[in-house]
Amino acid sequence: MLILIVLTVYVCFSAFVGVPLGFGKIMERNAVKNYCNIVYPQAQLGKTVFNPIASGYETPVYLEEGPNHIGVNLTEKTISDPYRAALFLKESGIGELLSKLERTYDCFIACQVVWPCDDSETPVMSLRLDYTDYESILLPDEGQIKELLAPVVLDCIIQVEKLFPLNKAIIKYYHPDFNPDEHGMTWRTMEISLTQDVPRTKELFEAAELTVS
């Protein structure tokens, strides 16, 4: 009976992490080593540990500036490098642009930058926008929410892509009347793929699905 319980916990936690428990840590560390051999060849690596908040493993890489906690998304096969991402946003001018867009639209707007595990030289960037709606007196329906978000999101996408192409956009919408979760604020989330063949028009929103998160 005990073996069955342990096996069940192992399977459930492995499903949560996305890879078999134990192997994920080994795979993540190998990916970080390969990445650092190219990007930070002189840096020392610390202990690889599981970060429950990020739902993945992280490895501290010790640079002159301090520890840089590098993570790996084994599902998407990407590397998260906070130090390099911050430098990229600063040097590209995207960080300054995002601050301007936040002031313009009074929203939280950010870009996540990651690198493919097999290509440490080519950054992949996604847009995140959190829209809090205190202007609509009544809770809009899905079509009205998309109509409200479209001009804001499209302007942000177009302006950011003048500097660097985006891979996807993750949009979160909140209205005070929509709160089925008694534990806190509930968001309606929409993920939009931004491949090169997709026009940057309202058509982006037609197939996008609003989910509760």
N, CA, C and O of each residue as an XYZ file, in Angstrom:
852
protein
N       0.837     -1.205      0.000
C       0.000      0.000      0.000
C       0.873      1.256      0.000
O       0.595      2.202     -0.737
N       1.917      1.271      0.814
C       2.824      2.412      0.906
C       3.508      2.664     -0.431
O       3.665      3.810     -0.852
N       3.915      1.579     -1.098
C       4.572      1.704     -2.398
C       3.632      2.341     -3.414
O       4.047      3.163     -4.231
N       2.350      1.949     -3.352
C       1.344      2.493     -4.270
C       1.148      3.988     -4.031
O       1.023      4.765     -4.978
N       1.122      4.384     -2.755
C       0.958      5.802     -2.414
C       2.148      6.615     -2.921
O       1.980      7.677     -3.521
N       3.357      6.096     -2.670
C       4.573      6.781     -3.110
C       4.592      6.903     -4.630
O       4.957      7.946     -5.173
N       4.194      5.821     -5.316
C       4.168      5.827     -6.777
C       3.160      6.852     -7.303
O       3.421      7.555     -8.279
N       1.997      6.922     -6.632
C       0.966      7.877     -7.033
C       1.459      9.310     -6.866
O       1.252     10.144     -7.747
N       2.113      9.600     -5.734
C       2.660     10.931     -5.485
C       3.718     11.262     -6.531
O       3.772     12.382     -7.039
N       4.558     10.281     -6.847
C       5.618     10.477     -7.842
C       5.030     10.837     -9.201
O       5.492     11.773     -9.854
N       4.000     10.085     -9.629
C       3.379     10.317    -10.933
C       2.708     11.688    -10.970
O       2.844     12.427    -11.945
N       1.977     12.024     -9.895
C       1.269     13.315     -9.844
C       2.242     14.487     -9.865
O       2.020     15.466    -10.577
N       3.308     14.392     -9.095
C       4.270     15.492     -9.037
C       5.046     15.595    -10.334
O       5.374     16.698    -10.773
N       5.345     14.467    -10.953
C       6.035     14.481    -12.245
C       5.166     15.158    -13.300
O       5.656     15.910    -14.143
N       3.849     14.871    -13.235
C       2.924     15.499    -14.177
C       2.869     17.005    -13.954
O       2.771     17.782    -14.904
N       2.934     17.406    -12.685
C       2.909     18.829    -12.340
C       4.156     19.539    -12.871
O       4.064     20.635    -13.425
N       5.304     18.917    -12.700
C       6.568     19.503    -13.152
C       6.675     19.476    -14.671
O       7.221     20.394    -15.281
N       6.138     18.395    -15.286
C       6.194     18.274    -16.742
C       7.196     17.263    -17.240
O       7.236     16.967    -18.434
N       8.011     16.725    -16.342
C       8.992     15.696    -16.690
C       9.076     14.718    -15.529
O       8.686     15.066    -14.414
N       9.575     13.495    -15.754
C       9.711     12.546    -14.655
C      10.555     13.110    -13.522
O      11.645     13.632    -13.755
N      10.056     13.005    -12.305
C      10.748     13.537    -11.138
C      12.147     12.930    -11.028
O      12.310     11.714    -11.129
N      13.136     13.765    -10.824
C      14.518     13.308    -10.731
C      15.254     13.555    -12.024
O      16.365     14.084    -12.020
N      14.638     13.171    -13.147
C      15.262     13.376    -14.451
C      15.223     14.844    -14.848
O      16.130     15.329    -15.525
N      14.165     15.564    -14.426
C      14.038     16.975    -14.765
C      15.225     17.778    -14.282
O      15.735     18.641    -14.997
N      15.660     17.500    -13.083
C      16.792     18.222    -12.503
C      18.069     17.970    -13.305
O      18.846     18.890    -13.559
N      18.274     16.720    -13.697
C      19.463     16.362    -14.475
C      19.423     17.034    -15.848
O      20.423     17.584    -16.309
N      18.249     16.984    -16.499
C      18.095     17.577    -17.825
C      18.269     19.091    -17.775
O      18.886     19.685    -18.659
N      17.710     19.716    -16.717
C      17.817     21.165    -16.572
C      19.271     21.577    -16.382
O      19.740     22.523    -17.015
N      19.977     20.877    -15.521
C      21.362     21.240    -15.243
C      22.240     21.065    -16.485
O      23.123     21.881    -16.748
N      21.993     20.009    -17.235
C      22.752     19.806    -18.462
C      22.493     20.934    -19.462
O      23.405     21.395    -20.148
N      21.223     21.370    -19.529
C      20.883     22.468    -20.437
C      21.575     23.753    -20.012
O      22.066     24.500    -20.858
N      21.619     24.020    -18.700
C      22.290     25.214    -18.185
C      23.787     25.136    -18.459
O      24.396     26.131    -18.854
N      24.383     23.971    -18.254
C      25.813     23.806    -18.519
C      26.137     24.102    -19.979
O      27.090     24.821    -20.279
N      25.340     23.544    -20.880
C      25.575     23.763    -22.310
C      25.430     25.248    -22.669
O      26.198     25.792    -23.463
N      24.433     25.877    -22.066
C      24.195     27.301    -22.320
C      25.354     28.145    -21.783
O      25.850     29.037    -22.472
N      25.772     27.865    -20.575
C      26.836     28.648    -19.940
C      28.199     28.417    -20.593
O      29.053     29.303    -20.572
N      28.403     27.253    -21.161
C      29.663     26.998    -21.869
C      29.857     27.993    -23.015
O      30.984     28.301    -23.403
N      28.738     28.489    -23.548
C      28.792     29.437    -24.650
C      28.725     30.882    -24.157
O      29.505     31.733    -24.586
N      27.769     31.150    -23.237
C      27.494     32.534    -22.819
C      28.366     32.978    -21.657
O      28.863     34.104    -21.651
N      28.558     32.107    -20.672
C      29.346     32.435    -19.473
C      30.405     31.353    -19.235
O      30.342     30.651    -18.226
N      31.366     31.207    -20.135
C      32.315     30.082    -20.045
C      33.178     30.086    -18.783
O      33.666     29.031    -18.378
N      33.378     31.251    -18.148
C      34.240     31.322    -16.962
C      33.446     31.270    -15.651
O      34.035     31.206    -14.572
N      32.128     31.297    -15.744
C      31.299     31.382    -14.536
C      31.172     30.040    -13.831
O      31.210     28.984    -14.462
N      31.020     30.100    -12.508
C      30.800     28.900    -11.706
C      29.302     28.695    -11.501
O      28.554     29.656    -11.317
N      28.872     27.435    -11.535
C      27.475     27.096    -11.333
C      27.250     26.637     -9.902
O      28.059     25.897     -9.342
N      26.137     27.087     -9.310
C      25.763     26.638     -7.980
C      24.882     25.399     -8.045
O      24.820     24.723     -9.072
N      24.213     25.113     -6.958
C      23.363     23.927     -6.860
C      22.034     24.148     -7.573
O      21.409     25.197     -7.421
N      21.613     23.172     -8.340
C      20.331     23.244     -9.026
C      19.213     22.855     -8.057
O      19.246     21.778     -7.462
N      18.223     23.741     -7.904
C      17.123     23.492     -6.961
C      15.787     23.745     -7.642
O      15.719     24.454     -8.645
N      14.729     23.165     -7.098
C      13.389     23.347     -7.643
C      12.764     24.597     -7.058
O      12.753     24.786     -5.841
N      12.243     25.453     -7.931
C      11.549     26.672     -7.517
C      10.049     26.450     -7.673
O       9.549     26.452     -8.798
N       9.305     26.256     -6.561
C       7.870     25.964     -6.663
C       7.062     27.114     -7.252
O       6.009     26.889     -7.847
N       7.549     28.352     -7.092
C       6.826     29.504     -7.636
C       6.896     29.496     -9.162
O       5.903     29.759     -9.840
N       8.073     29.194     -9.688
C       8.252     29.146    -11.137
C       7.895     27.780    -11.714
O       7.865     27.604    -12.932
N       7.624     26.808    -10.830
C       7.303     25.429    -11.233
C       8.398     24.836    -12.117
O       8.118     24.191    -13.128
N       9.631     25.062    -11.724
C      10.750     24.520    -12.485
C      12.042     24.644    -11.710
O      12.071     25.210    -10.617
N      13.112     24.113    -12.280
C      14.422     24.142    -11.622
C      15.192     25.406    -11.994
O      15.029     25.950    -13.085
N      16.031     25.859    -11.067
C      16.883     27.014    -11.301
C      18.303     26.702    -10.843
O      18.524     25.962     -9.886
N      19.247     27.288    -11.554
C      20.655     27.106    -11.205
C      21.314     28.474    -11.081
O      21.313     29.236    -12.047
N      21.877     28.808     -9.919
C      22.585     30.085     -9.813
C      23.915     30.024    -10.563
O      24.691     29.080    -10.419
N      24.150     31.056    -11.362
C      25.410     31.180    -12.091
C      26.085     32.432    -11.554
O      25.518     33.523    -11.622
N      27.289     32.282    -11.022
C      27.942     33.388    -10.316
C      28.764     34.237    -11.267
O      29.798     33.818    -11.788
N      28.253     35.469    -11.476
C      28.918     36.444    -12.332
C      29.554     37.529    -11.465
O      29.355     37.544    -10.250
N      30.300     38.415    -12.062
C      30.896     39.523    -11.314
C      29.814     40.405    -10.697
O      30.007     40.986     -9.629
N      28.667     40.499    -11.384
C      27.569     41.333    -10.906
C      26.800     40.674     -9.762
O      26.018     41.338     -9.081
N      27.010     39.396     -9.548
C      26.299     38.656     -8.509
C      25.679     37.390     -9.093
O      25.876     37.097    -10.273
N      24.931     36.635     -8.283
C      24.316     35.399     -8.777
C      23.201     35.675     -9.780
O      22.360     36.551     -9.576
N      23.215     34.924    -10.845
C      22.206     35.041    -11.902
C      21.463     33.708    -11.958
O      22.038     32.696    -12.360
N      20.196     33.698    -11.558
C      19.442     32.447    -11.440
C      18.836     32.062    -12.787
O      17.848     32.651    -13.227
N      19.428     31.084    -13.425
C      19.007     30.654    -14.753
C      18.048     29.469    -14.639
O      18.321     28.487    -13.948
N      16.912     29.592    -15.342
C      15.918     28.536    -15.347
C      15.751     27.937    -16.724
O      16.138     28.539    -17.726
N      15.172     26.746    -16.772
C      14.936     26.062    -18.040
C      13.493     25.591    -18.092
O      13.008     24.954    -17.156
N      12.811     25.900    -19.176
C      11.478     25.367    -19.423
C      11.643     24.147    -20.316
O      11.839     24.270    -21.525
N      11.561     22.974    -19.712
C      11.824     21.747    -20.457
C      10.722     21.458    -21.475
O      10.957     20.785    -22.478
N       9.517     21.970    -21.212
C       8.410     21.759    -22.149
C       8.617     22.570    -23.415
O       8.465     22.057    -24.524
N       8.966     23.845    -23.243
C       9.169     24.723    -24.395
C      10.619     24.732    -24.872
O      10.942     25.306    -25.912
N      11.489     24.083    -24.086
C      12.920     23.998    -24.424
C      13.552     25.390    -24.570
O      14.186     25.712    -25.576
N      13.350     26.201    -23.517
C      13.899     27.552    -23.515
C      14.666     27.822    -22.221
O      14.419     27.195    -21.191
N      15.597     28.764    -22.299
C      16.423     29.185    -21.174
C      15.973     30.563    -20.706
O      15.795     31.474    -21.515
N      15.789     30.710    -19.398
C      15.481     32.007    -18.807
C      16.731     32.542    -18.128
O      17.247     31.937    -17.188
N      17.214     33.680    -18.610
C      18.447     34.288    -18.117
C      18.132     35.734    -17.709
O      18.197     36.631    -18.549
N      17.793     35.973    -16.437
C      17.350     37.312    -15.997
C      18.346     38.430    -16.298
O      17.950     39.507    -16.744
N      19.633     38.183    -16.058
C      20.641     39.228    -16.277
C      20.718     39.601    -17.756
O      20.700     40.780    -18.109
N      20.802     38.611    -18.595
C      20.928     38.860    -20.035
C      19.636     39.459    -20.605
O      19.681     40.296    -21.507
N      18.482     39.022    -20.073
C      17.203     39.559    -20.537
C      17.084     41.042    -20.208
O      16.648     41.833    -21.045
N      17.472     41.422    -18.987
C      17.412     42.826    -18.574
C      18.338     43.672    -19.441
O      17.990     44.790    -19.821
N      19.510     43.140    -19.753
C      20.475     43.856    -20.590
C      19.932     44.037    -22.005
O      20.094     45.093    -22.617
N      19.288     42.994    -22.512
C      18.711     43.055    -23.856
C      17.612     44.115    -23.928
O      17.574     44.897    -24.878
N      16.723     44.152    -22.939
C      15.630     45.126    -22.933
C      16.154     46.554    -22.839
O      15.593     47.475    -23.432
N      17.237     46.725    -22.086
C      17.828     48.053    -21.939
C      18.515     48.499    -23.229
O      18.270     49.605    -23.710
N      19.358     47.659    -23.780
C      20.144     48.038    -24.958
C      19.279     48.182    -26.209
O      19.602     48.975    -27.093
N      18.193     47.432    -26.291
C      17.313     47.499    -27.459
C      16.368     48.696    -27.407
O      15.772     49.068    -28.418
N      16.234     49.300    -26.218
C      15.293     50.406    -26.054
C      13.892     49.949    -25.712
O      13.001     50.774    -25.510
N      13.684     48.636    -25.645
C      12.348     48.114    -25.358
C      11.919     48.429    -23.930
O      10.748     48.720    -23.685
N      12.854     48.376    -22.988
C      12.530     48.680    -21.597
C      11.985     50.088    -21.445
O      10.994     50.304    -20.748
N      12.631     51.045    -22.098
C      12.184     52.438    -22.052
C      10.813     52.585    -22.717
O       9.955     53.320    -22.230
N      10.616     51.883    -23.829
C       9.333     51.922    -24.531
C       8.212     51.359    -23.657
O       7.117     51.920    -23.618
N       8.477     50.262    -22.962
C       7.461     49.651    -22.103
C       7.030     50.600    -20.985
O       5.850     50.666    -20.640
N       7.987     51.330    -20.425
C       7.664     52.311    -19.384
C       6.745     53.398    -19.947
O       5.808     53.835    -19.278
N       7.018     53.824    -21.172
C       6.183     54.835    -21.830
C       4.776     54.284    -22.068
O       3.791     54.982    -21.825
N       4.674     53.040    -22.542
C       3.373     52.434    -22.813
C       2.573     52.231    -21.527
O       1.352     52.387    -21.522
N       3.251     51.887    -20.454
C       2.567     51.731    -19.164
C       1.949     53.049    -18.713
O       0.821     53.068    -18.220
N       2.677     54.145    -18.877
C       2.149     55.465    -18.499
C       0.983     55.866    -19.403
O       0.015     56.476    -18.947
N       1.083     55.521    -20.672
C       0.041     55.890    -21.627
C      -1.271     55.173    -21.342
O      -2.338     55.786    -21.362
N      -1.189     53.868    -21.074
C      -2.401     53.054    -20.935
C      -2.734     52.678    -19.486
O      -3.740     52.018    -19.228
N      -1.889     53.097    -18.553
C      -2.121     52.801    -17.139
C      -2.338     51.299    -16.918
O      -3.259     50.882    -16.215
N      -1.467     50.507    -17.537
C      -1.513     49.041    -17.429
C      -0.143     48.530    -17.015
O       0.863     49.230    -17.132
N      -0.127     47.285    -16.525
C       1.156     46.605    -16.363
C       1.521     46.006    -17.711
O       0.771     45.199    -18.259
N       2.679     46.401    -18.250
C       3.123     45.899    -19.545
C       4.584     45.470    -19.419
O       5.423     46.236    -18.945
N       4.876     44.260    -19.839
C       6.247     43.755    -19.732
C       6.539     42.819    -20.896
O       5.629     42.324    -21.562
N       7.829     42.587    -21.125
C       8.249     41.612    -22.132
C       9.144     40.572    -21.477
O      10.069     40.908    -20.737
N       8.860     39.318    -21.756
C       9.714     38.230    -21.278
C      10.641     37.820    -22.421
O      10.204     37.602    -23.551
N      11.916     37.723    -22.102
C      12.906     37.333    -23.103
C      13.548     36.020    -22.664
O      14.034     35.907    -21.539
N      13.547     35.032    -23.551
C      14.178     33.735    -23.279
C      15.017     33.350    -24.498
O      14.956     33.997    -25.543
N      15.798     32.284    -24.339
C      16.632     31.790    -25.440
C      16.353     30.305    -25.643
O      16.277     29.563    -24.663
N      16.199     29.849    -26.886
C      16.031     28.423    -27.141
C      17.242     27.640    -26.632
O      18.376     28.112    -26.716
N      16.995     26.464    -26.113
C      18.095     25.642    -25.585
C      19.132     25.333    -26.656
O      20.314     25.168    -26.355
N      18.687     25.255    -27.898
C      19.624     24.914    -28.981
C      20.122     26.136    -29.751
O      20.772     25.997    -30.787
N      19.814     27.345    -29.239
C      20.267     28.555    -29.926
C      20.420     29.683    -28.906
O      19.489     30.454    -28.675
N      21.586     29.768    -28.309
C      21.818     30.745    -27.245
C      22.022     32.161    -27.761
O      22.176     33.088    -26.965
N      22.027     32.346    -29.083
C      22.274     33.664    -29.662
C      21.005     34.377    -30.117
O      21.035     35.580    -30.377
N      19.897     33.658    -30.217
C      18.671     34.246    -30.764
C      17.592     34.374    -29.697
O      16.964     33.376    -29.344
N      17.361     35.576    -29.174
C      16.326     35.751    -28.151
C      14.921     35.583    -28.723
O      14.665     35.887    -29.888
N      14.027     35.097    -27.881
C      12.608     34.964    -28.225
C      11.831     35.788    -27.202
O      12.017     35.626    -25.996
N      10.957     36.677    -27.690
C      10.313     37.613    -26.778
C       8.792     37.519    -26.850
O       8.222     37.365    -27.930
N       8.144     37.613    -25.695
C       6.688     37.638    -25.622
C       6.239     38.856    -24.824
O       6.962     39.349    -23.959
N       5.031     39.334    -25.131
C       4.471     40.512    -24.481
C       3.465     40.089    -23.424
O       2.668     39.179    -23.651
N       3.499     40.746    -22.264
C       2.515     40.513    -21.198
C       1.847     41.845    -20.872
O       2.525     42.835    -20.600
N       0.493     41.865    -20.901
C      -0.250     43.078    -20.587
C      -1.395     42.744    -19.643
O      -2.234     41.899    -19.956
N      -1.432     43.399    -18.495
C      -2.518     43.222    -17.514
C      -3.404     44.461    -17.549
O      -2.957     45.564    -17.233
N      -4.654     44.274    -17.933
C      -5.589     45.396    -18.076
C      -6.640     45.332    -16.972
O      -7.416     44.378    -16.905
N      -6.667     46.339    -16.112
C      -7.669     46.434    -15.053
C      -8.738     47.426    -15.484
O      -8.445     48.601    -15.705
N      -9.979     46.957    -15.603
C     -11.063     47.762    -16.158
C     -11.957     48.322    -15.043
O     -12.809     47.621    -14.497
N     -11.742     49.593    -14.724
C     -12.607     50.283    -13.774
C     -13.527     51.272    -14.495
O     -14.331     51.953    -13.858
N     -13.407     51.349    -15.833
C     -14.206     52.295    -16.596
C     -15.590     51.732    -16.930
O     -16.581     52.462    -16.902
N     -15.658     50.444    -17.245
C     -16.944     49.825    -17.597
C     -17.787     49.636    -16.334
O     -17.372     48.950    -15.400
N     -18.961     50.242    -16.315
C     -19.826     50.145    -15.133
C     -20.300     48.714    -14.933
O     -20.274     48.186    -13.822
N     -20.733     48.098    -16.021
C     -21.175     46.704    -15.979
C     -20.100     45.815    -16.590
O     -19.319     46.259    -17.431
N     -20.066     44.561    -16.162
C     -19.094     43.610    -16.689
C     -19.360     43.354    -18.168
O     -20.440     42.876    -18.516
N     -18.401     43.660    -19.052
C     -18.603     43.426    -20.489
C     -18.630     41.925    -20.800
O     -18.092     41.113    -20.048
N     -19.271     41.573    -21.927
C     -19.204     40.185    -22.367
C     -17.889     39.972    -23.110
O     -17.100     40.904    -23.265
N     -17.655     38.739    -23.569
C     -16.363     38.413    -24.181
C     -16.065     39.273    -25.404
O     -14.943     39.747    -25.578
N     -17.075     39.473    -26.250
C     -16.874     40.288    -27.440
C     -16.528     41.725    -27.100
O     -15.668     42.333    -27.739
N     -17.202     42.271    -26.088
C     -16.934     43.651    -25.667
C     -15.547     43.790    -25.045
O     -14.879     44.809    -25.219
N     -15.117     42.750    -24.313
C     -13.773     42.772    -23.720
C     -12.716     42.818    -24.820
O     -11.763     43.594    -24.742
N     -12.888     41.991    -25.835
C     -11.930     41.978    -26.945
C     -11.926     43.312    -27.679
O     -10.872     43.803    -28.082
N     -13.124     43.902    -27.852
C     -13.232     45.197    -28.518
C     -12.521     46.277    -27.715
O     -11.909     47.183    -28.282
N     -12.605     46.178    -26.393
C     -11.960     47.147    -25.508
C     -10.440     46.995    -25.529
O      -9.706     47.984    -25.535
N      -9.978     45.744    -25.539
C      -8.544     45.475    -25.455
C      -7.816     45.674    -26.784
O      -6.641     46.038    -26.803
N      -8.512     45.436    -27.889
C      -7.863     45.401    -29.203
C      -6.985     46.617    -29.512
O      -5.818     46.434    -29.861
N      -7.492     47.848    -29.399
C      -6.628     48.991    -29.775
C      -5.409     49.144    -28.878
O      -4.340     49.534    -29.349
N      -5.556     48.840    -27.588
C      -4.429     48.950    -26.648
C      -3.373     47.899    -26.972
O      -2.190     48.214    -27.107
N      -3.808     46.661    -27.092
C      -2.885     45.555    -27.335
C      -2.201     45.700    -28.688
O      -0.992     45.499    -28.799
N      -2.971     46.047    -29.718
C      -2.397     46.180    -31.051
C      -1.358     47.296    -31.099
O      -0.308     47.138    -31.722
N      -1.641     48.413    -30.450
C      -0.668     49.508    -30.437
C       0.622     49.073    -29.746
O       1.716     49.388    -30.214
N       0.493     48.347    -28.625
C       1.680     47.872    -27.908
C       2.481     46.899    -28.762
O       3.707     46.983    -28.827
N       1.776     45.966    -29.422
C       2.450     44.991    -30.277
C       3.207     45.696    -31.402
O       4.382     45.418    -31.642
N       2.526     46.605    -32.084
C       3.121     47.295    -33.227
C       4.330     48.121    -32.802
O       5.359     48.111    -33.477
N       4.209     48.839    -31.684
C       5.322     49.678    -31.238
C       6.527     48.837    -30.802
O       7.669     49.169    -31.122
N       6.267     47.750    -30.072
C       7.370     46.884    -29.642
C       8.048     46.240    -30.843
O       9.273     46.124    -30.882
N       7.246     45.819    -31.827
C       7.816     45.109    -32.975
C       8.563     46.037    -33.936
O       9.198     45.564    -34.879
N       8.493     47.332    -33.710
C       9.372     48.232    -34.455
C      10.818     48.043    -34.012
O      11.759     48.375    -34.733
N      10.969     47.496    -32.794
C      12.308     47.279    -32.243
C      12.735     45.812    -32.299
O      13.905     45.504    -32.528
N      11.753     44.898    -32.081
C      12.098     43.469    -32.103
C      10.812     42.653    -32.240
O       9.798     43.001    -31.636
N      10.840     41.559    -33.035
C       9.628     40.756    -33.230
C       9.196     40.030    -31.957
O      10.018     39.656    -31.120
N       7.882     39.842    -31.837
C       7.304     39.130    -30.700
C       6.904     37.723    -31.118
O       6.550     37.468    -32.269
N       6.969     36.821    -30.152
C       6.582     35.430    -30.382
C       5.109     35.205    -30.031
O       4.410     34.461    -30.719
N       4.643     35.851    -28.961
C       3.249     35.732    -28.527
C       2.921     36.877    -27.576
O       3.805     37.585    -27.096
N       1.628     37.038    -27.319
C       1.164     38.028    -26.357
C       0.232     37.337    -25.362
O      -0.652     36.572    -25.748
N       0.441     37.616    -24.094
C      -0.428     37.088    -23.038
C      -1.145     38.278    -22.411
O      -0.514     39.148    -21.811
N      -2.465     38.307    -22.555
C      -3.264     39.444    -22.109
C      -4.151     39.007    -20.942
O      -4.828     37.981    -21.012
N      -4.138     39.802    -19.866
C      -4.978     39.513    -18.705
C      -5.924     40.680    -18.461
O      -5.513     41.840    -18.423
N      -7.212     40.341    -18.296
C      -8.248     41.368    -18.104
C      -8.938     41.149    -16.762
O      -9.296     40.027    -16.403
N      -9.117     42.256    -16.023
C      -9.821     42.173    -14.736
C     -10.897     43.238    -14.638
O     -10.677     44.400    -14.980
N     -12.066     42.823    -14.165
C     -13.173     43.735    -13.861
C     -13.668     43.388    -12.457
O     -13.828     42.207    -12.147
N     -13.915     44.381    -11.600
C     -14.296     44.086    -10.210
C     -15.568     43.254    -10.057
O     -15.763     42.613     -9.025
N     -16.438     43.256    -11.079
C     -17.672     42.469    -10.982
C     -17.467     41.012    -11.371
O     -18.362     40.187    -11.190
N     -16.294     40.693    -11.903
C     -16.023     39.300    -12.281
C     -15.043     38.720    -11.278
O     -13.833     38.910    -11.400
N     -15.557     38.025    -10.302
C     -14.697     37.492     -9.242
C     -15.297     36.220     -8.652
O     -15.693     36.205     -7.486
N     -15.369     35.143     -9.454
C     -15.934     33.891     -8.928
C     -15.026     33.183     -7.936
O     -15.465     32.282     -7.223
N     -13.778     33.581     -7.887
C     -12.813     32.941     -6.994
C     -12.808     33.673     -5.656
O     -12.346     34.810     -5.566
N     -13.317     33.026     -4.633
C     -13.427     33.679     -3.324
C     -12.070     33.923     -2.678
O     -11.972     34.661     -1.698
N     -11.016     33.303     -3.224
C      -9.687     33.446     -2.631
C      -8.949     34.688     -3.132
O      -7.861     34.993     -2.644
N      -9.513     35.396     -4.080
C      -8.816     36.590     -4.548
C      -9.270     37.041     -5.917
O     -10.257     36.540     -6.455
N      -8.542     37.991     -6.475
C      -8.897     38.579     -7.752
C      -8.750     37.571     -8.886
O      -7.761     36.843     -8.961
N      -9.739     37.541     -9.757
C      -9.727     36.590    -10.863
C      -9.557     37.323    -12.190
O     -10.203     38.340    -12.443
N      -8.685     36.793    -13.018
C      -8.383     37.387    -14.313
C      -8.951     36.543    -15.440
O      -9.047     35.321    -15.324
N      -9.328     37.200    -16.538
C      -9.636     36.506    -17.781
C      -8.362     36.609    -18.620
O      -7.858     37.709    -18.847
N      -7.845     35.485    -19.075
C      -6.555     35.456    -19.768
C      -6.725     35.035    -21.222
O      -7.508     34.139    -21.537
N      -5.988     35.690    -22.090
C      -6.031     35.411    -23.523
C      -4.600     35.327    -24.048
O      -3.805     36.242    -23.836
N      -4.272     34.237    -24.730
C      -2.942     34.071    -25.310
C      -3.033     34.137    -26.826
O      -3.832     33.431    -27.442
N      -2.208     34.988    -27.420
C      -2.262     35.222    -28.864
C      -0.918     34.873    -29.490
O       0.116     35.405    -29.084
N      -0.930     33.986    -30.472
C       0.288     33.634    -31.195
C       0.615     34.741    -32.190
O      -0.270     35.256    -32.874
N       1.903     35.104    -32.262
C       2.324     36.200    -33.137
C       3.369     35.729    -34.145
O       4.461     36.290    -34.238
N       3.016     34.698    -34.890
C       3.905     34.235    -35.945
C       3.956     35.280    -37.059
O       3.082     36.144    -37.143
N       4.967     35.202    -37.902
C       5.192     36.220    -38.923
C       4.047     36.321    -39.925
O       3.812     37.392    -40.484
N       3.332     35.222    -40.160
C       2.270     35.230    -41.168
C       0.937     35.749    -40.638
O      -0.027     35.853    -41.396
N       0.869     36.077    -39.340
C      -0.380     36.559    -38.749
C      -0.423     38.082    -38.835
O       0.494     38.746    -38.352
N      -1.474     38.657    -39.444
C      -1.562     40.122    -39.553
C      -1.780     40.759    -38.186
O      -2.499     40.216    -37.348
N      -1.160     41.906    -37.968
C      -1.306     42.624    -36.690
C      -2.548     43.511    -36.763
O      -2.455     44.738    -36.779
N      -3.731     42.850    -36.807
C      -5.019     43.534    -36.877
C      -5.965     42.914    -35.855
O      -5.570     42.029    -35.095
N      -7.215     43.378    -35.837
C      -8.206     42.842    -34.903
C      -8.468     41.352    -35.107
O      -9.032     40.690    -34.235
N      -8.055     40.826    -36.269
C      -8.228     39.394    -36.530
C      -7.493     38.547    -35.501
O      -7.849     37.390    -35.276
N      -6.482     39.113    -34.882
C      -5.740     38.392    -33.848
C      -6.653     37.928    -32.721
O      -6.407     36.894    -32.099
N      -7.703     38.692    -32.465
C      -8.560     38.426    -31.307
C      -9.716     37.481    -31.610
O     -10.342     36.955    -30.690
N     -10.006     37.261    -32.891
C     -11.175     36.477    -33.252
C     -11.109     35.047    -32.739
O     -12.094     34.537    -32.205
N      -9.972     34.398    -32.892
C      -9.843     33.003    -32.477
C      -9.314     32.852    -31.047
O      -9.301     31.751    -30.496
N      -8.880     33.970    -30.454
C      -8.318     33.907    -29.094
C      -9.422     33.586    -28.087
O     -10.533     34.107    -28.176
N      -9.099     32.731    -27.142
C     -10.074     32.291    -26.135
C      -9.759     32.922    -24.789
O      -8.609     32.923    -24.349
N     -10.785     33.461    -24.137
C     -10.634     34.007    -22.802
C     -10.849     32.913    -21.770
O     -11.930     32.328    -21.709
N      -9.861     32.634    -20.978
C      -9.969     31.617    -19.943
C      -9.827     32.253    -18.562
O      -9.252     33.333    -18.426
N     -10.341     31.593    -17.562
C     -10.291     32.121    -16.190
C      -9.008     31.654    -15.526
O      -8.657     30.476    -15.592
N      -8.301     32.595    -14.877
C      -7.077     32.231    -14.179
C      -6.941     33.038    -12.912
O      -5.967     32.875    -12.178
